[in-house]
Amino acid sequence: MTESAAIMGFADWLLKTVNYEIIKGNAIWRFGLVLLVVLLAMAAGRIAQFTMHLYTGRRVQKRGEGPLILILKALANPIYVAIFAGGILSAKLPLFFDDEKGIRIAISDGWTTLARVILAIAAAYALYRLVDVIEYYLNRLVGKSETTLDDMLVPIVRKSLRLTIAIIAVLLISENILGANVKSLLLSAGVGGIAVALAARETIANFFGSITIFMDRPFQMGELVKIGEHLGPVEEVGFRSTRIRTLEGHLVTIPNNVIASSSVENIGRRPYIRRISNITITYDCGYTKAKRAVEIIKDVLAGVPQLNTDPGKPPRVYFSDFNDWSLNIYMSYWVRPPDYWLYHQVNEQVNLDIMRRFEAEQIEFAFPTQTLYVKKD
């Protein structure tokens, strides 16, 4: 009971002291004026913000986006924060602070410091939003390049700039306004930075892996690639990983350091798709029908316009081998353009034409069989 009474007594004393130190020398209307200044600052900030949004919206409809419009759109929200900071600083003026009591001087200094911090945040926020202007022109620049991998570089640059601005803003506000000893803090953190670097070595490896990908450009966005056991088009390349959509529809995330140290098979850049097939006919066909089967296959391939006819890679058909249970005809051709589904359509056309022609010539396809001879004594 005695301890509770002591706590209550201390709380009453502290409340009376603070009220005395703050209110003494200031009429009630002064505090009302403080509240009015803050509300007016908030209203002025909203009006300025709304006016800038309205102006930029109309300019975009009439003339499209330009440098001035992009800057105004980026500064609309930071302007509100800056006006609010000015209102906080101005709201202190109606109050009376003398130097008789240290607590009131501390409150005055703290009030000013708060306004400066908000104003610095507004400046950092403006720089943060102006990164959108840089992003706009980077997108226009990479849009003129043939590679689509540069399109993924723009969001990475945007995130890096914003993160850098946020870190620098925190450090400058902490040291120059709040008076924190940032240098000593960073020096102390340097010792622990070694441990953090060791713990984050995979992240660092992925970062350098992403740099390798952007420099070497082994693939473009949307190209069909095979990395390890994963086959599919590239959907996104980030600082840490690359995302591939497999042909089954699954989204696979592969760390960039794995890609940098692995062989990348860029299927999307192949000039054609090759098919190798072995067509087997029965031994009963004999010499005449075997020779005729080769002629039929060559004739069928000659009538397909999608097959590559360059001197180095024409369609090839040979009576290649005597199998255990069949006569083997080797067939190879290249489909151009290298469209995966076109490749299957061409294969279907070739297969059906060969079957139709073989049936007309009474050439039978072979399948694995064994003939067993039983000798009786």
C-alpha positions as semicolon CSV with decimal commas, in nm:
position;residue;x (nm);y (nm);z (nm)
1;M;0,000;0,000;0,000
2;T;0,286;0,237;0,089
3;E;0,463;0,163;-0,243
4;S;0,148;0,237;-0,443
5;A;0,095;0,563;-0,260
6;A;0,454;0,665;-0,333
7;I;0,412;0,593;-0,704
8;M;0,087;0,789;-0,719
9;G;0,244;1,079;-0,537
10;F;0,541;1,090;-0,777
11;A;0,307;1,080;-1,077
12;D;0,101;1,370;-0,939
13;W;0,416;1,572;-0,876
14;L;0,550;1,505;-1,228
15;L;0,219;1,597;-1,391
16;K;0,192;1,922;-1,192
17;T;0,552;2,011;-1,267
18;V;0,519;1,953;-1,640
19;N;0,190;2,138;-1,658
20;Y;0,339;2,425;-1,459
21;E;0,651;2,448;-1,670
22;I;0,466;2,433;-2,002
23;I;0,156;2,631;-1,929
24;K;0,309;2,901;-1,710
25;G;0,334;3,221;-1,910
26;N;0,102;3,090;-2,188
27;A;-0,268;3,165;-2,203
28;I;-0,509;2,894;-2,314
29;W;-0,579;3,075;-2,640
30;R;-0,212;3,029;-2,736
31;F;-0,257;2,652;-2,737
32;G;-0,570;2,692;-2,944
33;L;-0,368;2,899;-3,190
34;V;-0,106;2,623;-3,204
35;L;-0,373;2,369;-3,296
36;L;-0,518;2,610;-3,554
37;V;-0,176;2,659;-3,720
38;V;-0,123;2,281;-3,743
39;L;-0,467;2,229;-3,897
40;L;-0,412;2,514;-4,144
41;A;-0,076;2,364;-4,244
42;M;-0,241;2,026;-4,307
43;A;-0,517;2,189;-4,510
44;A;-0,266;2,396;-4,712
45;G;-0,065;2,080;-4,781
46;R;-0,373;1,895;-4,904
47;I;-0,474;2,188;-5,125
48;A;-0,125;2,208;-5,278
49;Q;-0,123;1,831;-5,332
50;F;-0,467;1,832;-5,494
51;T;-0,378;2,128;-5,715
52;M;-0,062;1,959;-5,845
53;H;-0,249;1,633;-5,917
54;L;-0,525;1,823;-6,097
55;Y;-0,280;2,029;-6,304
56;T;-0,067;1,732;-6,405
57;G;-0,374;1,527;-6,493
58;R;-0,502;1,794;-6,731
59;R;-0,159;1,848;-6,887
60;V;-0,119;1,476;-6,951
61;Q;-0,456;1,465;-7,133
62;K;-0,365;1,762;-7,352
63;R;0,009;1,721;-7,421
64;G;0,113;1,390;-7,274
65;E;0,383;1,330;-7,018
66;G;0,690;1,552;-7,018
67;P;0,980;1,628;-6,782
68;L;0,789;1,899;-6,593
69;I;0,480;1,680;-6,551
70;L;0,686;1,387;-6,422
71;I;0,861;1,609;-6,168
72;L;0,538;1,766;-6,045
73;K;0,372;1,426;-6,009
74;A;0,671;1,302;-5,811
75;L;0,674;1,607;-5,580
76;A;0,300;1,619;-5,507
77;N;0,316;1,402;-5,194
78;P;0,651;1,535;-5,059
79;I;0,511;1,892;-5,087
80;Y;0,238;1,799;-4,839
81;V;0,497;1,667;-4,590
82;A;0,712;1,979;-4,634
83;I;0,418;2,216;-4,572
84;F;0,320;2,013;-4,267
85;A;0,678;2,048;-4,135
86;G;0,659;2,423;-4,187
87;G;0,329;2,427;-3,997
88;I;0,484;2,238;-3,704
89;L;0,769;2,489;-3,690
90;S;0,534;2,788;-3,714
91;A;0,301;2,648;-3,447
92;K;0,571;2,708;-3,187
93;L;0,566;3,084;-3,241
94;P;0,246;3,160;-3,038
95;L;0,390;2,989;-2,730
96;F;0,608;3,167;-2,477
97;F;0,936;2,998;-2,383
98;D;1,170;3,175;-2,140
99;D;1,500;3,056;-1,999
100;E;1,398;3,036;-1,632
101;K;1,337;2,664;-1,641
102;G;1,547;2,414;-1,834
103;I;1,251;2,194;-1,914
104;R;1,086;2,461;-2,125
105;I;1,407;2,526;-2,317
106;A;1,433;2,153;-2,385
107;I;1,073;2,147;-2,509
108;S;1,144;2,441;-2,741
109;D;1,456;2,277;-2,882
110;G;1,276;1,944;-2,920
111;W;0,991;2,114;-3,104
112;T;1,235;2,269;-3,351
113;T;1,421;1,940;-3,392
114;L;1,093;1,760;-3,470
115;A;1,011;2,014;-3,741
116;R;1,359;1,981;-3,892
117;V;1,333;1,601;-3,894
118;I;0,998;1,615;-4,075
119;L;1,137;1,866;-4,324
120;A;1,441;1,644;-4,388
121;I;1,208;1,346;-4,438
122;A;1,015;1,553;-4,691
123;A;1,337;1,628;-4,883
124;A;1,438;1,260;-4,878
125;Y;1,087;1,162;-4,984
126;A;1,112;1,403;-5,278
127;L;1,437;1,242;-5,394
128;Y;1,279;0,901;-5,341
129;R;0,989;0,990;-5,569
130;L;1,208;1,160;-5,829
131;V;1,356;0,816;-5,897
132;D;1,033;0,759;-6,094
133;V;1,149;1,025;-6,340
134;I;1,482;0,845;-6,386
135;E;1,293;0,517;-6,431
136;Y;1,073;0,673;-6,700
137;Y;1,369;0,780;-6,912
138;L;1,555;0,453;-6,851
139;N;1,251;0,263;-6,980
140;R;1,251;0,477;-7,293
141;L;1,623;0,415;-7,336
142;V;1,606;0,037;-7,298
143;G;1,297;0,030;-7,518
144;K;1,521;0,126;-7,810
145;S;1,758;-0,169;-7,753
146;E;1,704;-0,509;-7,911
147;T;1,761;-0,704;-7,591
148;T;1,473;-0,755;-7,350
149;L;1,700;-0,834;-7,058
150;D;1,761;-0,461;-7,011
151;D;1,394;-0,425;-6,923
152;M;1,458;-0,617;-6,602
153;L;1,758;-0,398;-6,521
154;V;1,543;-0,085;-6,483
155;P;1,346;-0,208;-6,176
156;I;1,672;-0,319;-6,015
157;V;1,827;0,026;-6,068
158;R;1,510;0,187;-5,927
159;K;1,516;-0,028;-5,613
160;S;1,889;0,031;-5,564
161;L;1,855;0,411;-5,593
162;R;1,562;0,419;-5,353
163;L;1,740;0,202;-5,100
164;T;2,052;0,421;-5,124
165;I;1,849;0,739;-5,072
166;A;1,671;0,590;-4,770
167;I;1,997;0,479;-4,605
168;I;2,173;0,811;-4,666
169;A;1,870;1,003;-4,539
170;V;1,860;0,804;-4,214
171;L;2,234;0,856;-4,158
172;L;2,225;1,231;-4,229
173;I;1,916;1,292;-4,014
174;S;2,062;1,089;-3,729
175;E;2,396;1,270;-3,729
176;N;2,318;1,627;-3,836
177;I;1,977;1,677;-3,672
178;L;1,944;1,425;-3,391
179;G;2,312;1,450;-3,298
180;A;2,384;1,076;-3,302
181;N;2,746;0,967;-3,341
182;V;2,697;0,775;-3,662
183;K;3,069;0,739;-3,733
184;S;3,132;0,557;-3,409
185;L;2,827;0,344;-3,467
186;L;2,944;0,249;-3,816
187;L;3,295;0,178;-3,683
188;S;3,152;-0,052;-3,420
189;A;2,931;-0,218;-3,678
190;G;3,235;-0,285;-3,895
191;V;3,347;-0,562;-3,662
192;G;3,009;-0,728;-3,680
193;G;2,998;-0,662;-4,053
194;I;3,250;-0,939;-4,107
195;A;3,019;-1,190;-3,943
196;V;2,724;-1,053;-4,138
197;A;2,919;-1,081;-4,463
198;L;3,004;-1,443;-4,388
199;A;2,641;-1,517;-4,308
200;A;2,527;-1,340;-4,626
201;R;2,787;-1,490;-4,858
202;E;2,516;-1,665;-5,059
203;T;2,335;-1,334;-5,109
204;I;2,659;-1,167;-5,218
205;A;2,730;-1,457;-5,456
206;N;2,381;-1,419;-5,605
207;F;2,438;-1,045;-5,649
208;F;2,758;-1,100;-5,848
209;G;2,582;-1,377;-6,036
210;S;2,316;-1,129;-6,146
211;I;2,588;-0,891;-6,264
212;T;2,735;-1,176;-6,470
213;I;2,395;-1,246;-6,626
214;F;2,340;-0,881;-6,722
215;M;2,691;-0,852;-6,868
216;D;2,702;-1,183;-7,060
217;R;2,331;-1,190;-7,149
218;P;2,303;-1,566;-7,202
219;F;1,927;-1,527;-7,253
220;Q;1,655;-1,269;-7,303
221;M;1,319;-1,232;-7,133
222;G;1,071;-1,487;-7,265
223;E;1,332;-1,709;-7,429
224;L;1,311;-2,085;-7,377
225;V;1,612;-2,204;-7,177
226;K;1,728;-2,519;-7,004
227;I;1,924;-2,474;-6,681
228;G;2,005;-2,802;-6,511
229;E;1,688;-3,008;-6,515
230;H;1,458;-2,707;-6,556
231;L;1,319;-2,620;-6,900
232;G;1,097;-2,320;-6,969
233;P;1,078;-1,951;-7,069
234;V;1,247;-1,686;-6,855
235;E;0,992;-1,469;-6,671
236;E;1,203;-1,248;-6,442
237;V;1,565;-1,176;-6,355
238;G;1,636;-1,016;-6,017
239;F;1,934;-0,940;-5,798
240;R;1,902;-1,269;-5,611
241;S;1,736;-1,516;-5,846
242;T;1,591;-1,587;-6,189
243;R;1,239;-1,722;-6,238
244;I;1,158;-1,978;-6,507
245;R;0,809;-2,098;-6,599
246;T;0,835;-2,467;-6,685
247;L;0,634;-2,624;-6,965
248;E;0,419;-2,789;-6,697
249;G;0,326;-2,443;-6,568
250;H;0,539;-2,449;-6,253
251;L;0,735;-2,138;-6,150
252;V;1,095;-2,231;-6,065
253;T;1,326;-1,987;-5,883
254;I;1,697;-2,048;-5,948
255;P;1,968;-1,855;-5,756
256;N;2,178;-1,641;-5,986
257;N;2,507;-1,783;-5,858
258;V;2,387;-2,127;-5,972
259;I;2,312;-1,989;-6,319
260;A;2,649;-1,813;-6,337
261;S;2,832;-2,139;-6,259
262;S;2,612;-2,367;-6,473
263;S;2,578;-2,429;-6,843
264;V;2,277;-2,250;-6,989
265;E;2,116;-2,410;-7,293
266;N;1,935;-2,133;-7,478
267;I;1,679;-2,324;-7,678
268;G;1,502;-2,004;-7,783
269;R;1,799;-1,899;-7,998
270;R;1,824;-2,217;-8,205
271;P;1,775;-2,145;-8,578
272;Y;1,579;-2,468;-8,629
273;I;1,455;-2,781;-8,449
274;R;1,601;-3,115;-8,550
275;R;1,418;-3,447;-8,565
276;I;1,594;-3,783;-8,578
277;S;1,380;-4,091;-8,627
278;N;1,427;-4,457;-8,720
279;I;1,153;-4,609;-8,937
280;T;1,147;-4,988;-8,933
281;I;0,995;-5,218;-9,197
282;T;0,967;-5,596;-9,204
283;Y;1,222;-5,829;-9,362
284;D;0,945;-5,963;-9,583
285;C;0,951;-5,638;-9,779
286;G;1,271;-5,741;-9,949
287;Y;1,508;-5,535;-10,160
288;T;1,249;-5,375;-10,392
289;K;1,013;-5,246;-10,122
290;A;1,300;-5,134;-9,895
291;K;1,439;-4,922;-10,179
292;R;1,089;-4,793;-10,253
293;A;1,035;-4,702;-9,884
294;V;1,346;-4,482;-9,891
295;E;1,223;-4,310;-10,206
296;I;0,877;-4,250;-10,053
297;I;1,021;-4,088;-9,738
298;K;1,248;-3,862;-9,945
299;D;0,952;-3,763;-10,162
300;V;0,736;-3,685;-9,855
301;L;1,005;-3,466;-9,699
302;A;1,057;-3,281;-10,026
303;G;0,693;-3,168;-10,015
304;V;0,712;-3,006;-9,670
305;P;0,793;-2,633;-9,705
306;Q;0,888;-2,586;-9,338
307;L;1,194;-2,813;-9,368
308;N;1,536;-2,655;-9,388
309;T;1,691;-2,695;-9,734
310;D;2,028;-2,524;-9,677
311;P;2,319;-2,711;-9,836
312;G;2,467;-2,794;-9,496
313;K;2,152;-2,936;-9,340
314;P;1,912;-3,085;-9,594
315;P;1,671;-3,369;-9,505
316;R;1,856;-3,701;-9,491
317;V;1,712;-4,050;-9,545
318;Y;1,918;-4,373;-9,554
319;F;1,859;-4,745;-9,538
320;S;2,093;-4,765;-9,243
321;D;2,090;-5,104;-9,072
322;F;1,970;-5,464;-9,040
323;N;1,806;-5,493;-8,701
324;D;1,728;-5,819;-8,526
325;W;1,364;-5,792;-8,621
326;S;1,347;-5,521;-8,890
327;L;1,507;-5,325;-9,168
328;N;1,598;-4,979;-9,038
329;I;1,559;-4,652;-9,231
330;Y;1,727;-4,348;-9,076
331;M;1,540;-4,015;-9,118
332;S;1,661;-3,670;-9,012
333;Y;1,543;-3,319;-9,092
334;W;1,543;-2,964;-8,951
335;V;1,224;-2,759;-8,904
336;R;1,241;-2,383;-8,960
337;P;1,131;-2,148;-8,801
338;P;1,213;-2,301;-8,462
339;D;0,858;-2,294;-8,328
340;Y;0,796;-2,579;-8,083
341;W;0,433;-2,637;-8,180
342;L;0,501;-2,592;-8,552
343;Y;0,765;-2,863;-8,509
344;H;0,499;-3,106;-8,382
345;Q;0,259;-3,011;-8,663
346;V;0,526;-3,085;-8,922
347;N;0,606;-3,419;-8,756
348;E;0,238;-3,514;-8,764
349;Q;0,210;-3,427;-9,133
350;V;0,522;-3,626;-9,220
351;N;0,409;-3,930;-9,017
352;L;0,062;-3,939;-9,174
353;D;0,197;-3,898;-9,528
354;I;0,447;-4,182;-9,477
355;M;0,176;-4,410;-9,337
356;R;-0,058;-4,331;-9,628
357;R;0,211;-4,393;-9,890
358;F;0,334;-4,712;-9,723
359;E;-0,020;-4,853;-9,712
360;A;-0,064;-4,778;-10,082
361;E;0,262;-4,958;-10,162
362;Q;0,185;-5,243;-9,916
363;I;0,500;-5,176;-9,717
364;E;0,456;-5,305;-9,364
365;F;0,600;-5,142;-9,052
366;A;0,793;-5,376;-8,827
367;F;0,755;-5,424;-8,455
368;P;0,970;-5,627;-8,217
369;T;0,906;-6,000;-8,279
370;Q;1,085;-6,328;-8,227
371;T;1,049;-6,648;-8,432
372;L;1,107;-6,972;-8,249
373;Y;1,204;-7,283;-8,450
374;V;1,163;-7,623;-8,282
375;K;1,366;-7,906;-8,430
376;K;1,240;-8,261;-8,381
377;D;1,474;-8,557;-8,389
